[in-house]
Amino acid sequence: MSNKVFVPEGYSPKLNSYELQLAISMVKRIFLSQLSHALNLKRVSAPLFVKSGLGINDNLNGTERPVTFDVLATGDNAEVVHSLAKWKRVALKEYGFKAHDGIVTDMNAIRRDEELDNLHSIYVDQWDWEKIIKDKYRDEDYLKRTVRKIVKAICVTNDLLKEEFSQLTLKIEPEVTFISSQELEDMYPELTPEEREQEFTKIHKTVFITQIGDKLKSGKPHGNRAPDYDDWALNGDLLFWNDVLSASIEISSMGIRVNKKSLEEQLVKAGCEERRNEWFHQQLLNDELPLTIGGGIGQSRLCMLLLQCAHIGEVQSALWDKETCRICKENNIPLL
């Protein structure tokens, strides 16, 4: 596994170390407030680990290994969460939330198999949110309206940051350009999915790519998605153009969640039909869980974007290989 570090020419941090800590705190406080108000979310506590074998952990692409350990006091095996995509849906049921109400929480995860570069770390911190919806809102229009609310919250946070720290100069395009993964493939058939994202986001700046997970006309999906939380026809990724890195940066993966019908179909497509027997999936197939929309919004990713940093290690403490540390030190990229 090779680790990659991109060094922007002439890079210099906008904020000194003390200002940076103040700014990170400001981003997290303001954005959480804006997001909660926009989507009617209540903050709750969330687990760092869950019991193995329940099917409640996020399988991501299906190949990543969760960090597992045995619990001496209970005799159970536990695993550190990859995300809270499924746990949130169960929590909404247990808390007795109703339609149009939702939760938001600080999700902290370890993804031990993550490749390391400017945007990726083995430590993942997100605002994980989930909201109950009625069946009539399981459509693309509701998804798009929700995306626009999230982008507005980000724009407000950015404006308030720039009032406090005059060194910051980021301009965010407030209008979201929506495009499906198939439309993107039709537009750039010779490029890889990542290259398509780069080309399109470079032009439109704020982009939401819909319908990720199912196979395209080429026979390959735009990106891998677990079959048991997002409805592949009603999900997507939120991308912004990052001038510091001259690249797009994904801030959120989100979507309207599977119902009984789409879960059945996607388990078959993914060849994961054995998951039907797991506790979480049985709850869903027996109509015991609410219909929801939800997603994760990267905390460090958003801080990195708004504070115009070149590396995610500037806004979070994590582990990095020796070569990454050397390159960053030699090029004025201060890792925490």
Secondary structure, 3 states (H helix, E strand, C coil): CCCCCCCCCCCCCCCCHHHHHHHHHHHHHHHHHHHHHHHCEEECCCCCEEECCCCCCCCCCCCCCCCEEECCCCCCEEEECCCCCCHHHHHHHHHCCCCCCEEEEEEEEECCCCCCCCCCCCEEEEEEEEEECCHHHCCHHHHHHHHHHHHHHHHHHHHHHHHHCCCCCCCCCCCCEEEEHHHHHHHCCCCCHHHHHHHHHHHHCEEEEECCCCECCCCCECCCCCCCCEEEEEEEEEEEEECCCCEEEEEEEEEEECCHHHHHHHHHHCCCHHHHHCHHHHHHHCCCCCCEEEEEEEHHHHHHHHCCCCCHHHCCCCCCCHHHHHHHHHCCCCCC
